[in-house]
Amino acid sequence: MAFPIERPRRLRFSESIRRLVRETHLSPSQFILPLFVCPGDGVRKDIGSMPGHAQLSIDNLVREAEECKSLGLGGIILFGIPAQKDEFATEASAPDGITQRAIRALKAGVPGLLVITDVCNCEYTTHGHCGFVKDGEVDNDVTLGWLANTAVSHAEAGADIVAPSDMMDGRVAAIRIALDSAGHQNTPILSYAAKYASVFYGPFREAAESAPQFGDRRGYQMDPANGREAMREIALDLEEGADLIMVKPAMPYLDVIRDARERFDVPLGAYQVSGEFSMIVAAANNGWLDLDRAILESLTSIRRAGADFILTYFAKQAARLL
């Protein structure tokens, strides 16, 4: 029997050869670690559905951030959990709110670490929705003012990048205008441009204490069945002034990441969300897969699809593995 001239296995024969011809590479600088900050001192409240993660008081947050910097991570994204919630998300934009105080502490205590802030209202409202609720629905246009005020307060506290995650129409333009008017022309906007109404956010809602108290978020987050609509959402956000864009979740939407990469020549992120993290950890804890390999394979798939950077709860573990 004559063997074929082409033998692709030649380039898989050893780890050194595989490393030489590897097409997709991971680096700690591509990973952003989500962190949850809460009131108090010396607080580390474990998140049951997300092993290894916790709500952190500001002092512990700074220590966690120091480790992130030492590992060479690309940065962190901050989610605030206020002491008090109300119908109007008052603490979201308060100058002395939990997120604003955390930003100042991070910039003072861990200089040089990139700090991104999530700009939303669900953690701050009693009803758990992302904006002003009128007649049982989130009022898009009233909510824009809330988001703009919050983004400005984050920039004034020292945030490097603000990231609106609410999926209100016109939010990027409202935030861009507000930032520029307040003298923050150089603060970039990372838009959660294609954020789906996903079942994979469950553990996050425990972590951020942000579960809706009625209904759900399908009236403003995207239908998981729609891919073309995501391209429209991204295009609109870029027209409104977004500097970076994101697809969320990541692994169930690799096709959307790929389509976005092919269509838009801007920095593209993807969020490997809490449900993705918890499924992998649960399977590993049951002995059904190797955790280290699953971490790197899942992150590689997201990079291979076209993401330039990844928000992931595996950021520290992946950095150590690399």
C-alpha positions in Angstrom: 0.0 0.0 0.0 1.4 3.4 -1.0 1.3 6.0 1.7 0.1 9.5 1.0 2.7 12.2 0.4 1.1 14.5 3.0 1.3 13.3 6.6 -0.2 16.0 8.9 0.8 13.8 11.9 4.4 14.7 11.3 3.6 18.1 12.9 2.0 16.5 15.9 4.8 14.1 16.8 6.2 15.9 19.8 5.3 18.7 22.2 8.1 20.9 20.8 6.8 20.5 17.2 3.2 21.1 18.3 4.3 24.3 20.2 6.2 25.5 17.1 3.2 25.2 14.7 0.4 26.2 17.2 -2.0 28.6 15.6 -3.7 30.0 18.7 -1.9 31.3 21.7 -3.0 32.2 25.2 -1.3 34.8 27.4 -2.3 36.0 30.9 -2.4 39.5 29.5 -5.5 38.4 27.5 -7.5 37.5 30.7 -9.7 39.8 32.7 -10.8 38.6 36.1 -14.3 39.6 37.4 -14.4 40.6 41.0 -17.2 41.3 43.4 -16.8 44.1 46.0 -19.0 44.4 49.1 -19.2 46.6 52.2 -17.3 45.9 55.4 -13.8 45.1 56.4 -12.1 41.8 56.3 -15.0 40.2 54.5 -14.6 37.2 52.2 -18.1 35.7 51.6 -17.7 32.5 49.5 -20.0 32.1 46.5 -21.5 28.6 46.8 -22.1 28.1 43.1 -18.7 29.4 42.1 -16.0 27.6 44.1 -13.0 29.7 44.7 -14.7 33.0 44.3 -16.2 35.3 46.9 -17.6 38.7 47.6 -14.7 40.8 48.9 -14.5 43.9 51.1 -12.3 46.6 49.7 -9.2 45.6 51.8 -9.4 42.0 50.5 -10.2 43.2 47.0 -7.0 45.2 46.9 -5.0 42.1 48.0 -6.7 40.0 45.3 -5.9 42.7 42.8 -2.2 42.6 43.8 -2.1 38.9 43.0 -3.8 39.6 39.6 -1.1 42.1 38.8 1.7 39.8 39.9 0.3 37.1 37.6 0.4 39.4 34.6 -3.4 39.5 34.0 -4.8 42.0 31.6 -6.9 43.5 34.3 -10.0 43.1 36.4 -13.7 44.0 35.9 -15.5 45.2 39.0 -19.0 44.5 40.2 -20.3 46.4 43.2 -22.7 45.0 45.8 -24.2 48.0 47.8 -25.1 48.1 51.4 -28.5 49.5 50.5 -30.7 49.0 47.4 -33.6 51.1 46.3 -36.0 51.4 43.4 -33.8 54.0 41.7 -30.3 52.4 41.9 -29.1 55.4 43.9 -25.8 53.9 45.0 -24.8 53.0 41.5 -23.8 56.6 40.7 -23.1 57.8 44.3 -19.6 59.4 44.6 -19.1 57.4 47.8 -20.7 54.2 46.5 -19.1 50.8 47.0 -17.7 50.7 43.4 -16.4 54.2 43.5 -14.6 53.7 46.8 -13.2 50.4 45.5 -11.9 52.0 42.3 -10.0 54.7 44.3 -8.6 52.0 46.6 -7.4 49.9 43.7 -5.8 52.9 41.9 -4.0 53.8 45.1 -3.0 50.3 46.2 -2.3 48.6 42.9 -1.0 51.2 40.4 -0.7 50.0 36.9 -3.5 47.4 37.1 -6.2 47.9 34.5 -9.6 48.5 36.2 -12.8 48.0 34.2 -16.1 48.7 35.8 -19.4 47.1 35.0 -22.0 49.9 34.4 -25.4 48.5 35.2 -28.2 48.8 37.8 -29.3 45.3 38.5 -27.1 44.9 41.6 -28.4 48.2 43.0 -32.1 48.0 42.5 -34.6 46.3 44.9 -36.3 44.7 41.9 -33.1 43.4 40.3 -33.8 44.8 36.9 -31.3 47.0 34.9 -33.2 50.3 35.0 -36.2 52.3 35.9 -39.3 50.1 36.0 -42.6 51.6 34.8 -45.8 49.5 34.5 -43.8 46.3 34.9 -41.3 47.1 32.1 -37.9 48.7 32.1 -38.1 52.3 30.7 -35.3 52.5 28.2 -34.9 56.3 28.0 -35.1 57.0 31.7 -32.5 54.3 32.3 -30.0 56.0 29.9 -29.6 58.9 32.3 -28.9 56.5 35.2 -26.2 54.7 33.2 -24.6 57.9 32.0 -24.3 59.2 35.6 -22.9 56.0 36.8 -20.3 55.8 34.0 -19.2 59.4 34.8 -18.9 58.6 38.5 -16.7 55.6 37.7 -14.4 57.6 35.5 -14.1 60.4 38.1 -13.1 57.7 40.7 -10.4 56.6 38.3 -11.8 53.7 36.2 -9.7 52.9 33.1 -12.6 51.6 31.1 -16.4 51.7 31.6 -18.4 48.7 30.4 -22.2 49.1 30.1 -23.9 45.7 30.3 -27.6 46.6 30.4 -28.6 46.3 26.7 -30.6 49.5 26.6 -30.9 51.1 23.2 -28.7 54.2 22.8 -26.8 53.7 26.0 -23.3 54.0 24.4 -24.1 57.3 22.9 -25.6 58.6 26.2 -22.5 57.5 28.1 -20.1 58.9 25.5 -21.8 62.3 25.6 -21.8 62.3 29.4 -18.2 61.3 29.6 -17.0 63.9 27.1 -19.1 66.6 28.7 -17.5 65.8 32.1 -14.0 66.0 30.7 -13.4 62.2 30.4 -12.8 62.2 26.6 -10.0 59.6 27.0 -12.1 57.0 29.0 -12.9 54.1 26.6 -16.2 52.3 26.5 -16.3 48.5 26.4 -19.8 47.7 25.3 -21.5 44.5 26.1 -22.7 44.8 22.6 -24.2 41.3 22.1 -25.4 40.2 25.5 -27.8 37.3 25.4 -30.7 36.4 27.8 -28.8 33.3 28.8 -29.5 30.6 31.4 -25.7 30.5 32.0 -25.8 33.6 34.2 -27.4 31.7 37.2 -24.3 31.6 39.5 -23.5 35.2 38.8 -26.9 36.2 40.2 -26.0 34.6 43.4 -22.6 36.3 43.4 -23.9 39.8 42.6 -27.3 39.4 44.4 -28.9 40.6 41.3 -31.7 38.1 40.4 -34.9 39.8 39.1 -37.6 39.8 41.6 -40.2 39.5 38.9 -40.2 38.4 35.2 -36.9 38.1 33.4 -34.6 40.2 31.2 -35.7 38.8 27.8 -37.3 42.1 27.0 -33.9 43.8 26.7 -31.2 41.1 26.5 -30.9 39.3 23.2 -32.8 36.2 22.1 -30.3 33.2 22.0 -31.7 32.2 18.6 -30.5 35.3 16.9 -27.1 35.8 15.3 -27.6 38.4 12.6 -29.2 40.7 15.2 -25.9 40.6 17.2 -24.1 42.1 14.2 -26.7 44.9 14.1 -26.3 45.6 17.8 -22.5 45.7 17.5 -22.6 48.0 14.5 -25.0 50.4 16.3 -22.8 50.5 19.4 -19.7 51.3 17.3 -21.6 54.1 15.5 -22.5 55.5 19.0 -18.8 55.6 20.1 -17.9 52.2 21.6 -14.2 51.6 21.6 -14.2 47.9 22.4 -17.0 45.3 22.0 -18.0 42.1 23.8 -20.0 39.0 23.2 -21.6 37.4 26.3 -21.7 34.4 27.0 -18.7 33.0 25.1 -18.7 29.2 24.5 -22.4 28.9 23.5 -21.9 31.8 21.1 -18.6 31.0 19.4 -20.3 31.5 16.1 -21.2 35.0 17.1 -17.7 35.8 18.1 -16.4 34.5 14.8 -18.9 36.5 12.8 -18.0 39.6 14.8 -14.3 39.1 14.3 -14.8 38.8 10.5 -17.0 41.8 10.3 -15.5 44.4 12.7 -11.9 45.4 13.0 -12.0 46.6 16.6 -10.8 45.0 19.9 -13.2 42.1 20.6 -13.8 40.6 24.0 -15.8 37.6 25.1 -17.2 36.8 28.6 -16.8 33.2 29.8 -19.7 33.5 32.2 -20.4 32.1 35.6 -22.4 29.1 34.3 -19.6 28.1 31.9 -17.2 28.3 34.9 -19.4 26.4 37.3 -20.2 23.6 34.8 -16.5 22.9 34.1 -15.6 23.0 37.8 -18.5 20.7 38.7 -17.6 18.2 36.1 -14.0 18.2 37.3 -15.0 17.8 40.9 -16.9 14.7 39.9 -13.9 13.3 38.1 -15.5 13.6 34.7 -12.8 15.7 33.1 -9.4 17.1 33.8 -9.8 20.7 35.2 -6.5 22.1 33.9 -7.0 20.8 30.4 -10.6 21.9 30.3 -9.6 25.5 31.4 -7.0 25.9 28.7 -9.1 24.1 26.0 -12.1 26.2 26.7 -10.2 29.5 26.6 -8.3 28.4 23.5 -11.7 27.8 21.7 -12.8 31.4 22.6 -9.5 32.8 21.3 -9.6 30.6 18.2 -13.1 32.0 17.4 -11.6 35.5 17.3 -11.7 37.0 20.8 -8.8 39.3 21.6 -9.4 39.2 25.3 -11.5 37.1 27.6 -13.4 37.9 30.8 -13.1 34.7 32.8 -13.3 33.4 36.3 -10.4 31.0 35.4 -8.1 34.0 34.8 -5.7 33.3 37.8 -5.7 29.5 37.3 -5.1 29.9 33.6 -2.2 32.3 34.2 -0.5 29.9 36.5 -1.0 27.0 34.0 0.6 29.1 31.3 
